[in-house]
Structure formats: C-alpha cells, structure tokens
C-alpha cells in the first residue's frame, strides 16, 4: 500500500510539473495570471523542516483563499525524481526546500504573511 501511494504521489508531481511548464508557456503570451509554486520534500524526516512545510502550506492555503482564481498555486514534491522538475529548479535557481517561487522570479525560503506575499504578485 505504501509503495502504491508513493507511486501515485510521484505521478501527481509529474502532472503538476507539466502544469507548471504549460503555465510558463502561456504566461509568455499572456501574462495575466500569477503563479505560486510551493516546493517541498514529500519524505521529509526532519521534524523542524516538516513543521516549516506545514506552516508554509497553511499560509499558501490562506493566500489561495484570498486571491482565488487570480493565482495558480502548484504544490510539488521535489524528492520524487522528476527530471523535468530538476531542470526547472536549476533554471530558476531554487536551492533549498521548502521554498516558494512566485512568478518564476522570486524564491522565498522563510515564512512570510499573506499580505507580504501579495506584494510579490503582479
């Protein structure tokens, strides 16, 4: 059961990565939407990092609730071996996790409030 769940999660992360790539492509033609990509470790064992990920998740959930369809929030686990994701991480210079990448321009590694995150949106 555990291996099956891990396999399903990896498939979802691949699909989320493809979604992100498609959104980047669309934004090149029409920059009318903000993207917020949340990058985390699915199999994180460090309790401090786990708690940081939980806090990020809550902050980003609040941001999505506030902004609604104005943003695309894409959570992606970085430790699932998705090669196309590794390419994107290198391209955008994301080095540590958890991280939040806003509009492929700003990488955040420390928690911020919803209001502070809104300052990075178009």
Wavefront OBJ file of the C-alpha trace (Angstrom):
o trace
v 0.000 0.000 0.000
v 2.790 2.427 0.891
v 4.634 1.825 -2.398
v 1.372 2.292 -4.279
v 0.717 5.644 -2.571
v 4.263 6.796 -3.310
v 3.820 5.856 -6.961
v 0.545 7.775 -7.184
v 2.114 10.812 -5.497
v 5.011 10.731 -7.959
v 2.540 10.718 -10.857
v 0.748 13.734 -9.392
v 4.054 15.568 -9.010
v 4.875 14.821 -12.641
v 1.467 16.177 -13.686
v 1.938 19.272 -11.512
v 5.353 19.844 -13.095
v 3.790 19.585 -16.559
v 1.087 22.031 -15.467
v 3.774 24.458 -14.296
v 5.615 24.144 -17.608
v 2.389 24.820 -19.528
v 1.574 27.833 -17.356
v 5.059 29.242 -18.039
v 4.434 28.822 -21.755
v 1.037 30.533 -21.571
v 2.462 33.385 -19.488
v 4.937 34.156 -22.268
v 1.943 35.009 -24.479
v -0.428 36.427 -21.874
v 0.967 37.499 -18.508
v -2.396 37.835 -16.809
v -2.020 35.256 -14.052
v 0.286 34.916 -11.068
v 1.927 31.594 -10.274
v 2.908 30.464 -6.820
v 4.850 27.198 -6.841
v 5.355 25.529 -3.479
v 8.348 23.171 -3.490
v 8.721 20.751 -0.610
v 10.094 17.346 0.368
v 7.425 14.636 0.453
v 9.500 12.234 2.524
v 10.979 14.808 4.917
v 12.048 13.263 8.220
v 13.490 16.324 9.973
v 10.788 17.497 12.383
v 11.781 21.169 12.081
v 11.573 21.091 8.287
v 8.286 19.181 8.466
v 6.811 21.874 10.680
v 8.086 24.620 8.323
v 6.363 22.816 5.460
v 3.092 22.648 7.406
v 3.245 26.381 8.157
v 4.005 27.177 4.501
v 1.049 25.037 3.485
v -1.304 26.966 5.747
v -0.010 30.357 4.602
v -0.361 29.397 0.941
v -3.832 27.978 1.528
v -4.853 31.327 3.052
v -3.309 33.152 0.074
v -5.245 30.973 -2.386
v -8.480 31.519 -0.478
v -7.925 35.273 -0.557
v -6.778 35.556 -4.193
v -8.965 32.821 -5.681
v -8.634 32.435 -9.435
v -6.162 35.326 -9.638
v -3.320 32.925 -8.788
v -2.346 29.406 -9.719
v -0.956 27.587 -6.693
v 1.045 24.491 -7.604
v 2.477 22.335 -4.793
v 5.220 19.973 -5.988
v 7.320 17.487 -4.027
v 10.934 17.826 -5.163
v 12.132 14.452 -3.886
v 10.210 12.239 -6.317
v 12.849 12.033 -9.057
v 11.012 14.079 -11.691
v 13.802 15.114 -14.080
v 11.886 17.916 -15.763
v 11.299 19.425 -12.319
v 15.028 19.260 -11.585
v 15.638 21.225 -14.789
v 13.137 23.913 -13.733
v 14.667 24.155 -10.259
v 18.094 24.687 -11.777
v 16.739 27.194 -14.300
v 15.122 29.314 -11.591
v 17.911 28.879 -9.047
v 15.855 27.235 -6.305
v 18.361 25.660 -3.966
v 16.709 24.761 -0.640
v 13.386 23.330 0.415
v 10.766 24.133 1.394
v 10.637 27.078 -0.989
v 8.012 29.211 -2.672
v 8.657 30.523 -6.178
v 6.456 33.426 -7.211
v 6.051 34.203 -10.911
v 9.312 32.414 -11.701
v 11.123 35.458 -10.305
v 11.176 35.430 -6.521
v 12.255 32.450 -4.434
v 11.309 32.603 -0.760
v 12.722 30.309 1.879
v 11.460 31.930 5.077
v 7.815 32.252 6.062
v 6.022 35.454 5.168
v 2.489 36.614 5.814
v -0.224 36.515 3.167
v -0.021 40.293 2.906
v 3.746 40.164 2.345
v 3.311 37.508 -0.338
v 0.735 39.664 -2.112
v 3.439 42.318 -2.601
v 5.246 39.921 -4.969
v 2.170 39.354 -7.150
v 1.520 41.341 -10.345
l 1 2 3 4 5 6 7 8 9 10 11 12 13 14 15 16 17 18 19 20 21 22 23 24 25 26 27 28 29 30 31 32 33 34 35 36 37 38 39 40 41 42 43 44 45 46 47 48 49 50 51 52 53 54 55 56 57 58 59 60 61 62 63 64 65 66 67 68 69 70 71 72 73 74 75 76 77 78 79 80 81 82 83 84 85 86 87 88 89 90 91 92 93 94 95 96 97 98 99 100 101 102 103 104 105 106 107 108 109 110 111 112 113 114 115 116 117 118 119 120 121 122
